[in-house]
């Protein structure tokens, strides 16, 4: 039976449907040796050989992996500059897993990888408002008005950011360390928010992603984990008064 290519990829656990579409568009998917970039292409997976970044697609057990991503690794499966990939760190993992969401090349911290496309969809879908918690070191002392802007929402070129929780952990004249919780995942979101208030990010680390946290893990270390229930947490309201900390 013929089905849409991105649906077959999601069922095989290669990626969420959205991610599968990205992989198709960027030319990472071949069907019987031919690169397919047209979305909506239908394929009979029992007849045709589908490869993603060169690896044949096959059905697998669902696995969930937590990785403490060090700086210097990309979370994409197919990188145009051939930089080290987070999956290079997963020695001995036979299943073909993919990162849930992204972390920049120079960001470290918690990354969940799985071959469960449905779970990935839930975790990255904006309607579930999955909390992502970061420790960010920003340049210079960030004044309270700027903290309020970060909390309430910043206008970026692709729209307003949603309300965030922001707690000041440490401040000197040279830097400010913030614990920031966001409930969405725009590209380079925190760096762009920090730039917008004039305090570029010097270091960024994710310590929590939905129900998963970094705890005692060491950089580069990974472990299998269970599929955890997604917490339904309300995000703070826009224009709420200053948060106490
Ligand atoms: N925000 C960023 O700017 N970069 C990341 O890697 C994650 C969140």
py3Dmol code that shows the C-alpha trace and the ligand (Angstrom):
import py3Dmol

protein = """\
ATOM      1  CA  UNK A   1       0.000   0.000   0.000  1.00  0.00           C
ATOM      2  CA  UNK A   2       1.304   3.451  -0.902  1.00  0.00           C
ATOM      3  CA  UNK A   3       1.553   6.022   1.900  1.00  0.00           C
ATOM      4  CA  UNK A   4       3.058   9.462   2.248  1.00  0.00           C
ATOM      5  CA  UNK A   5       6.811   9.276   2.782  1.00  0.00           C
ATOM      6  CA  UNK A   6       6.836  11.463   5.915  1.00  0.00           C
ATOM      7  CA  UNK A   7       4.142   9.248   7.515  1.00  0.00           C
ATOM      8  CA  UNK A   8       6.162   6.084   6.846  1.00  0.00           C
ATOM      9  CA  UNK A   9       9.260   7.741   8.344  1.00  0.00           C
ATOM     10  CA  UNK A  10       7.344   8.799  11.485  1.00  0.00           C
ATOM     11  CA  UNK A  11       5.882   5.293  11.912  1.00  0.00           C
ATOM     12  CA  UNK A  12       9.338   3.770  11.566  1.00  0.00           C
ATOM     13  CA  UNK A  13      10.440   6.057  14.371  1.00  0.00           C
ATOM     14  CA  UNK A  14      12.884   7.981  12.252  1.00  0.00           C
ATOM     15  CA  UNK A  15      11.483  11.382  13.169  1.00  0.00           C
ATOM     16  CA  UNK A  16       8.387  13.339  14.008  1.00  0.00           C
ATOM     17  CA  UNK A  17       6.343  14.064  10.927  1.00  0.00           C
ATOM     18  CA  UNK A  18       7.534  17.667  10.898  1.00  0.00           C
ATOM     19  CA  UNK A  19      11.170  16.599  11.212  1.00  0.00           C
ATOM     20  CA  UNK A  20      10.618  13.976   8.499  1.00  0.00           C
ATOM     21  CA  UNK A  21       9.385  16.736   6.206  1.00  0.00           C
ATOM     22  CA  UNK A  22      12.518  18.761   6.914  1.00  0.00           C
ATOM     23  CA  UNK A  23      14.720  15.734   6.162  1.00  0.00           C
ATOM     24  CA  UNK A  24      12.897  15.217   2.860  1.00  0.00           C
ATOM     25  CA  UNK A  25      13.167  18.882   1.882  1.00  0.00           C
ATOM     26  CA  UNK A  26      16.895  18.996   2.640  1.00  0.00           C
ATOM     27  CA  UNK A  27      17.574  16.039   0.343  1.00  0.00           C
ATOM     28  CA  UNK A  28      18.478  13.494   3.050  1.00  0.00           C
ATOM     29  CA  UNK A  29      15.940  10.874   1.925  1.00  0.00           C
ATOM     30  CA  UNK A  30      16.207   8.505  -1.019  1.00  0.00           C
ATOM     31  CA  UNK A  31      13.685   6.027  -2.405  1.00  0.00           C
ATOM     32  CA  UNK A  32      15.247   3.226  -4.447  1.00  0.00           C
ATOM     33  CA  UNK A  33      18.396   5.312  -4.801  1.00  0.00           C
ATOM     34  CA  UNK A  34      16.649   8.490  -6.009  1.00  0.00           C
ATOM     35  CA  UNK A  35      16.650  11.585  -3.795  1.00  0.00           C
ATOM     36  CA  UNK A  36      13.095  12.681  -3.029  1.00  0.00           C
ATOM     37  CA  UNK A  37      12.547  16.307  -2.021  1.00  0.00           C
ATOM     38  CA  UNK A  38       8.860  16.658  -2.913  1.00  0.00           C
ATOM     39  CA  UNK A  39       6.594  16.528   0.136  1.00  0.00           C
ATOM     40  CA  UNK A  40       3.581  14.301  -0.287  1.00  0.00           C
ATOM     41  CA  UNK A  41       5.434  11.743  -2.409  1.00  0.00           C
ATOM     42  CA  UNK A  42       3.751   8.385  -1.813  1.00  0.00           C
ATOM     43  CA  UNK A  43       5.745   5.180  -1.496  1.00  0.00           C
ATOM     44  CA  UNK A  44       5.008   1.496  -0.875  1.00  0.00           C
ATOM     45  CA  UNK A  45       7.478   0.681   1.897  1.00  0.00           C
ATOM     46  CA  UNK A  46       7.046  -3.069   1.372  1.00  0.00           C
ATOM     47  CA  UNK A  47       8.392  -2.707  -2.163  1.00  0.00           C
ATOM     48  CA  UNK A  48      10.742   0.303  -2.145  1.00  0.00           C
ATOM     49  CA  UNK A  49      13.940   0.838  -0.175  1.00  0.00           C
ATOM     50  CA  UNK A  50      13.864   4.100   1.760  1.00  0.00           C
ATOM     51  CA  UNK A  51      17.141   5.455   3.113  1.00  0.00           C
ATOM     52  CA  UNK A  52      17.574   8.383   5.502  1.00  0.00           C
ATOM     53  CA  UNK A  53      21.050   9.959   5.463  1.00  0.00           C
ATOM     54  CA  UNK A  54      22.168   6.730   3.776  1.00  0.00           C
ATOM     55  CA  UNK A  55      20.732   4.323   6.382  1.00  0.00           C
ATOM     56  CA  UNK A  56      17.887   1.981   5.352  1.00  0.00           C
ATOM     57  CA  UNK A  57      14.612   2.545   7.184  1.00  0.00           C
ATOM     58  CA  UNK A  58      13.314  -0.321   9.307  1.00  0.00           C
ATOM     59  CA  UNK A  59      10.815  -0.797  12.128  1.00  0.00           C
ATOM     60  CA  UNK A  60      12.413  -0.936  15.603  1.00  0.00           C
ATOM     61  CA  UNK A  61      11.649  -1.185  19.351  1.00  0.00           C
ATOM     62  CA  UNK A  62      11.007   2.173  20.922  1.00  0.00           C
ATOM     63  CA  UNK A  63      13.905   3.468  23.032  1.00  0.00           C
ATOM     64  CA  UNK A  64      14.425   6.678  25.020  1.00  0.00           C
ATOM     65  CA  UNK A  65      17.892   8.058  25.716  1.00  0.00           C
ATOM     66  CA  UNK A  66      19.032  11.009  27.812  1.00  0.00           C
ATOM     67  CA  UNK A  67      22.321  12.546  26.737  1.00  0.00           C
ATOM     68  CA  UNK A  68      24.341  15.289  28.408  1.00  0.00           C
ATOM     69  CA  UNK A  69      25.294  17.053  25.166  1.00  0.00           C
ATOM     70  CA  UNK A  70      28.698  18.740  25.337  1.00  0.00           C
ATOM     71  CA  UNK A  71      29.423  21.871  23.275  1.00  0.00           C
ATOM     72  CA  UNK A  72      30.792  21.174  19.801  1.00  0.00           C
ATOM     73  CA  UNK A  73      28.112  18.747  18.571  1.00  0.00           C
ATOM     74  CA  UNK A  74      25.177  19.364  16.243  1.00  0.00           C
ATOM     75  CA  UNK A  75      21.726  17.935  16.900  1.00  0.00           C
ATOM     76  CA  UNK A  76      20.899  17.594  13.189  1.00  0.00           C
ATOM     77  CA  UNK A  77      21.255  14.186  11.538  1.00  0.00           C
ATOM     78  CA  UNK A  78      22.563  15.619   8.310  1.00  0.00           C
ATOM     79  CA  UNK A  79      25.013  18.560   8.709  1.00  0.00           C
ATOM     80  CA  UNK A  80      26.256  20.505   5.694  1.00  0.00           C
ATOM     81  CA  UNK A  81      29.605  21.263   7.427  1.00  0.00           C
ATOM     82  CA  UNK A  82      30.145  17.653   8.547  1.00  0.00           C
ATOM     83  CA  UNK A  83      30.565  18.662  12.210  1.00  0.00           C
ATOM     84  CA  UNK A  84      30.387  16.020  14.976  1.00  0.00           C
ATOM     85  CA  UNK A  85      26.817  14.840  15.606  1.00  0.00           C
ATOM     86  CA  UNK A  86      25.250  14.040  18.986  1.00  0.00           C
ATOM     87  CA  UNK A  87      24.510  10.537  17.710  1.00  0.00           C
ATOM     88  CA  UNK A  88      28.308   9.989  17.379  1.00  0.00           C
ATOM     89  CA  UNK A  89      28.328   9.870  21.214  1.00  0.00           C
ATOM     90  CA  UNK A  90      25.848   6.975  21.459  1.00  0.00           C
ATOM     91  CA  UNK A  91      28.212   4.019  21.185  1.00  0.00           C
ATOM     92  CA  UNK A  92      26.427   0.679  21.234  1.00  0.00           C
ATOM     93  CA  UNK A  93      22.927   2.005  20.487  1.00  0.00           C
ATOM     94  CA  UNK A  94      21.550  -0.119  17.654  1.00  0.00           C
ATOM     95  CA  UNK A  95      18.255   1.693  17.229  1.00  0.00           C
ATOM     96  CA  UNK A  96      18.198   4.722  14.991  1.00  0.00           C
ATOM     97  CA  UNK A  97      17.282   7.514  17.382  1.00  0.00           C
ATOM     98  CA  UNK A  98      16.866  11.215  16.688  1.00  0.00           C
ATOM     99  CA  UNK A  99      16.950  14.264  18.954  1.00  0.00           C
ATOM    100  CA  UNK A 100      13.698  15.665  20.324  1.00  0.00           C
ATOM    101  CA  UNK A 101      13.986  19.353  19.488  1.00  0.00           C
ATOM    102  CA  UNK A 102      17.335  21.034  19.038  1.00  0.00           C
ATOM    103  CA  UNK A 103      20.237  22.502  20.947  1.00  0.00           C
ATOM    104  CA  UNK A 104      22.735  24.779  19.236  1.00  0.00           C
ATOM    105  CA  UNK A 105      26.267  23.600  18.425  1.00  0.00           C
ATOM    106  CA  UNK A 106      27.667  25.665  21.328  1.00  0.00           C
ATOM    107  CA  UNK A 107      24.874  24.862  23.831  1.00  0.00           C
ATOM    108  CA  UNK A 108      25.336  22.019  26.304  1.00  0.00           C
ATOM    109  CA  UNK A 109      22.969  20.032  28.466  1.00  0.00           C
ATOM    110  CA  UNK A 110      20.062  17.693  28.421  1.00  0.00           C
ATOM    111  CA  UNK A 111      18.952  16.192  25.141  1.00  0.00           C
ATOM    112  CA  UNK A 112      16.364  13.449  24.769  1.00  0.00           C
ATOM    113  CA  UNK A 113      16.748  11.114  21.809  1.00  0.00           C
ATOM    114  CA  UNK A 114      14.206   8.535  20.732  1.00  0.00           C
ATOM    115  CA  UNK A 115      12.812   6.607  17.798  1.00  0.00           C
ATOM    116  CA  UNK A 116       9.231   7.170  19.066  1.00  0.00           C
ATOM    117  CA  UNK A 117       7.770   9.643  16.581  1.00  0.00           C
ATOM    118  CA  UNK A 118       4.395  10.011  18.370  1.00  0.00           C
ATOM    119  CA  UNK A 119       6.027  10.862  21.699  1.00  0.00           C
ATOM    120  CA  UNK A 120       8.316  13.343  19.926  1.00  0.00           C
ATOM    121  CA  UNK A 121       5.269  15.014  18.379  1.00  0.00           C
ATOM    122  CA  UNK A 122       3.708  15.445  21.822  1.00  0.00           C
ATOM    123  CA  UNK A 123       6.906  16.822  23.316  1.00  0.00           C
ATOM    124  CA  UNK A 124       7.493  19.395  20.611  1.00  0.00           C
ATOM    125  CA  UNK A 125       3.879  20.380  19.924  1.00  0.00           C
ATOM    126  CA  UNK A 126       3.320  23.967  21.158  1.00  0.00           C
ATOM    127  CA  UNK A 127      -0.104  23.076  22.623  1.00  0.00           C
ATOM    128  CA  UNK A 128       1.520  20.915  25.351  1.00  0.00           C
ATOM    129  CA  UNK A 129       3.723  23.827  26.525  1.00  0.00           C
ATOM    130  CA  UNK A 130       6.532  21.512  27.625  1.00  0.00           C
ATOM    131  CA  UNK A 131       8.831  23.399  30.046  1.00  0.00           C
ATOM    132  CA  UNK A 132      12.490  23.644  29.067  1.00  0.00           C
ATOM    133  CA  UNK A 133      14.783  24.946  31.777  1.00  0.00           C
ATOM    134  CA  UNK A 134      18.139  26.587  31.021  1.00  0.00           C
ATOM    135  CA  UNK A 135      20.974  28.145  32.971  1.00  0.00           C
ATOM    136  CA  UNK A 136      22.168  31.116  30.928  1.00  0.00           C
ATOM    137  CA  UNK A 137      25.165  33.343  31.603  1.00  0.00           C
ATOM    138  CA  UNK A 138      24.530  36.766  30.065  1.00  0.00           C
ATOM    139  CA  UNK A 139      27.052  39.528  29.517  1.00  0.00           C
ATOM    140  CA  UNK A 140      27.091  42.366  32.084  1.00  0.00           C
ATOM    141  CA  UNK A 141      24.617  43.112  34.873  1.00  0.00           C
ATOM    142  CA  UNK A 142      21.035  42.694  33.620  1.00  0.00           C
ATOM    143  CA  UNK A 143      18.806  45.352  35.172  1.00  0.00           C
ATOM    144  CA  UNK A 144      15.341  44.409  36.570  1.00  0.00           C
ATOM    145  CA  UNK A 145      13.438  46.111  33.686  1.00  0.00           C
ATOM    146  CA  UNK A 146      15.247  43.865  31.193  1.00  0.00           C
ATOM    147  CA  UNK A 147      14.421  40.804  33.316  1.00  0.00           C
ATOM    148  CA  UNK A 148      10.756  41.848  33.191  1.00  0.00           C
ATOM    149  CA  UNK A 149      10.957  42.099  29.392  1.00  0.00           C
ATOM    150  CA  UNK A 150      12.441  38.601  29.191  1.00  0.00           C
ATOM    151  CA  UNK A 151       9.612  37.317  31.416  1.00  0.00           C
ATOM    152  CA  UNK A 152       6.735  39.013  29.647  1.00  0.00           C
ATOM    153  CA  UNK A 153       7.757  38.486  26.051  1.00  0.00           C
ATOM    154  CA  UNK A 154      10.142  39.890  23.471  1.00  0.00           C
ATOM    155  CA  UNK A 155       9.294  40.749  19.893  1.00  0.00           C
ATOM    156  CA  UNK A 156      11.560  38.728  17.576  1.00  0.00           C
ATOM    157  CA  UNK A 157      11.397  38.759  13.783  1.00  0.00           C
ATOM    158  CA  UNK A 158       9.222  35.607  13.835  1.00  0.00           C
ATOM    159  CA  UNK A 159       6.806  36.910  16.489  1.00  0.00           C
ATOM    160  CA  UNK A 160       6.506  37.521  20.227  1.00  0.00           C
ATOM    161  CA  UNK A 161       8.020  35.066  22.669  1.00  0.00           C
ATOM    162  CA  UNK A 162       5.560  33.594  25.184  1.00  0.00           C
ATOM    163  CA  UNK A 163       5.848  34.368  28.920  1.00  0.00           C
ATOM    164  CA  UNK A 164       8.880  32.767  30.550  1.00  0.00           C
ATOM    165  CA  UNK A 165       9.970  32.155  34.129  1.00  0.00           C
ATOM    166  CA  UNK A 166      13.212  33.978  34.879  1.00  0.00           C
ATOM    167  CA  UNK A 167      15.122  33.751  38.149  1.00  0.00           C
ATOM    168  CA  UNK A 168      18.368  35.624  38.830  1.00  0.00           C
ATOM    169  CA  UNK A 169      20.916  33.167  40.259  1.00  0.00           C
ATOM    170  CA  UNK A 170      24.026  35.369  40.390  1.00  0.00           C
ATOM    171  CA  UNK A 171      25.037  38.853  39.316  1.00  0.00           C
ATOM    172  CA  UNK A 172      28.324  40.759  39.050  1.00  0.00           C
ATOM    173  CA  UNK A 173      29.225  43.802  36.955  1.00  0.00           C
ATOM    174  CA  UNK A 174      30.652  41.418  34.310  1.00  0.00           C
ATOM    175  CA  UNK A 175      27.830  38.826  34.007  1.00  0.00           C
ATOM    176  CA  UNK A 176      24.392  37.678  35.154  1.00  0.00           C
ATOM    177  CA  UNK A 177      23.401  34.044  35.581  1.00  0.00           C
ATOM    178  CA  UNK A 178      19.705  33.383  34.960  1.00  0.00           C
ATOM    179  CA  UNK A 179      17.553  30.283  35.308  1.00  0.00           C
ATOM    180  CA  UNK A 180      15.087  30.606  32.439  1.00  0.00           C
ATOM    181  CA  UNK A 181      12.099  28.357  31.742  1.00  0.00           C
ATOM    182  CA  UNK A 182      10.480  28.613  28.323  1.00  0.00           C
ATOM    183  CA  UNK A 183       7.464  26.717  27.016  1.00  0.00           C
ATOM    184  CA  UNK A 184       8.113  26.904  23.288  1.00  0.00           C
ATOM    185  CA  UNK A 185      11.050  26.222  21.004  1.00  0.00           C
ATOM    186  CA  UNK A 186      11.822  28.909  18.489  1.00  0.00           C
ATOM    187  CA  UNK A 187      15.176  28.599  16.758  1.00  0.00           C
ATOM    188  CA  UNK A 188      18.011  30.109  18.879  1.00  0.00           C
ATOM    189  CA  UNK A 189      15.262  31.492  21.081  1.00  0.00           C
ATOM    190  CA  UNK A 190      17.208  32.392  24.222  1.00  0.00           C
ATOM    191  CA  UNK A 191      20.174  33.831  22.340  1.00  0.00           C
ATOM    192  CA  UNK A 192      17.862  36.039  20.306  1.00  0.00           C
ATOM    193  CA  UNK A 193      15.933  37.117  23.434  1.00  0.00           C
ATOM    194  CA  UNK A 194      19.162  37.950  25.241  1.00  0.00           C
ATOM    195  CA  UNK A 195      20.510  39.859  22.220  1.00  0.00           C
ATOM    196  CA  UNK A 196      17.239  41.805  22.025  1.00  0.00           C
ATOM    197  CA  UNK A 197      17.741  43.161  25.571  1.00  0.00           C
ATOM    198  CA  UNK A 198      21.411  43.948  24.855  1.00  0.00           C
ATOM    199  CA  UNK A 199      23.015  41.178  26.977  1.00  0.00           C
ATOM    200  CA  UNK A 200      24.385  38.432  24.698  1.00  0.00           C
ATOM    201  CA  UNK A 201      24.568  34.884  26.068  1.00  0.00           C
ATOM    202  CA  UNK A 202      28.095  33.790  26.975  1.00  0.00           C
ATOM    203  CA  UNK A 203      27.182  30.243  28.077  1.00  0.00           C
ATOM    204  CA  UNK A 204      24.012  28.182  27.820  1.00  0.00           C
ATOM    205  CA  UNK A 205      23.087  24.879  29.410  1.00  0.00           C
ATOM    206  CA  UNK A 206      19.741  23.043  29.433  1.00  0.00           C
ATOM    207  CA  UNK A 207      19.065  21.306  32.735  1.00  0.00           C
ATOM    208  CA  UNK A 208      15.485  20.133  32.246  1.00  0.00           C
ATOM    209  CA  UNK A 209      13.232  19.132  29.387  1.00  0.00           C
ATOM    210  CA  UNK A 210       9.637  18.272  30.357  1.00  0.00           C
ATOM    211  CA  UNK A 211       9.743  15.393  32.857  1.00  0.00           C
ATOM    212  CA  UNK A 212      13.483  14.731  32.329  1.00  0.00           C
ATOM    213  CA  UNK A 213      16.347  16.435  34.158  1.00  0.00           C
ATOM    214  CA  UNK A 214      20.127  16.329  33.963  1.00  0.00           C
ATOM    215  CA  UNK A 215      20.662  15.430  37.656  1.00  0.00           C
ATOM    216  CA  UNK A 216      24.080  13.888  38.252  1.00  0.00           C
ATOM    217  CA  UNK A 217      24.987  13.143  34.626  1.00  0.00           C
ATOM    218  CA  UNK A 218      28.439  14.018  33.295  1.00  0.00           C
ATOM    219  CA  UNK A 219      29.184  15.743  29.976  1.00  0.00           C
ATOM    220  CA  UNK A 220      29.029  13.292  27.067  1.00  0.00           C
ATOM    221  CA  UNK A 221      27.346  10.610  29.232  1.00  0.00           C
ATOM    222  CA  UNK A 222      24.073   8.977  28.137  1.00  0.00           C
ATOM    223  CA  UNK A 223      21.566   6.545  29.644  1.00  0.00           C
ATOM    224  CA  UNK A 224      18.397   4.704  28.653  1.00  0.00           C
ATOM    225  CA  UNK A 225      15.324   6.076  30.424  1.00  0.00           C
ATOM    226  CA  UNK A 226      11.623   5.221  30.553  1.00  0.00           C
ATOM    227  CA  UNK A 227       9.020   7.015  28.505  1.00  0.00           C
ATOM    228  CA  UNK A 228       7.718   9.443  31.143  1.00  0.00           C
ATOM    229  CA  UNK A 229       4.284  11.004  31.337  1.00  0.00           C
ATOM    230  CA  UNK A 230       4.251  14.568  30.068  1.00  0.00           C
ATOM    231  CA  UNK A 231       3.547  17.095  32.855  1.00  0.00           C
ATOM    232  CA  UNK A 232       0.838  19.605  32.095  1.00  0.00           C
ATOM    233  CA  UNK A 233       2.180  22.794  33.592  1.00  0.00           C
ATOM    234  CA  UNK A 234       0.623  26.209  33.057  1.00  0.00           C
ATOM    235  CA  UNK A 235       3.040  28.775  31.747  1.00  0.00           C
ATOM    236  CA  UNK A 236       3.094  32.195  33.457  1.00  0.00           C
ATOM    237  CA  UNK A 237       0.681  34.767  32.070  1.00  0.00           C
ATOM    238  CA  UNK A 238       1.884  37.632  29.916  1.00  0.00           C
ATOM    239  CA  UNK A 239       2.019  40.960  31.786  1.00  0.00           C
ATOM    240  CA  UNK A 240       1.725  39.287  35.207  1.00  0.00           C
ATOM    241  CA  UNK A 241       3.562  41.389  37.786  1.00  0.00           C
ATOM    242  CA  UNK A 242       7.220  40.868  38.593  1.00  0.00           C
ATOM    243  CA  UNK A 243       7.951  37.351  39.787  1.00  0.00           C
ATOM    244  CA  UNK A 244       9.381  36.983  43.285  1.00  0.00           C
ATOM    245  CA  UNK A 245      12.674  35.196  43.693  1.00  0.00           C
TER     246      UNK A 245
END
"""
ligand_1 = """\
8
LIG
N 17.947 28.796 22.961
C 19.057 29.054 22.223
O 19.299 30.198 21.842
N 19.874 28.032 21.923
C 19.667 26.768 22.336
O 20.472 25.881 22.033
C 18.513 26.508 23.105
C 17.671 27.544 23.409
"""
view = py3Dmol.view(width=600, height=400)
view.addModel(protein, "pdb")
view.setStyle({"model": 0}, {"cartoon": {"style": "trace"}})
view.addModel(ligand_1, "xyz")
view.setStyle({"model": 1}, {"stick": {}})
view.zoomTo()
view.show()
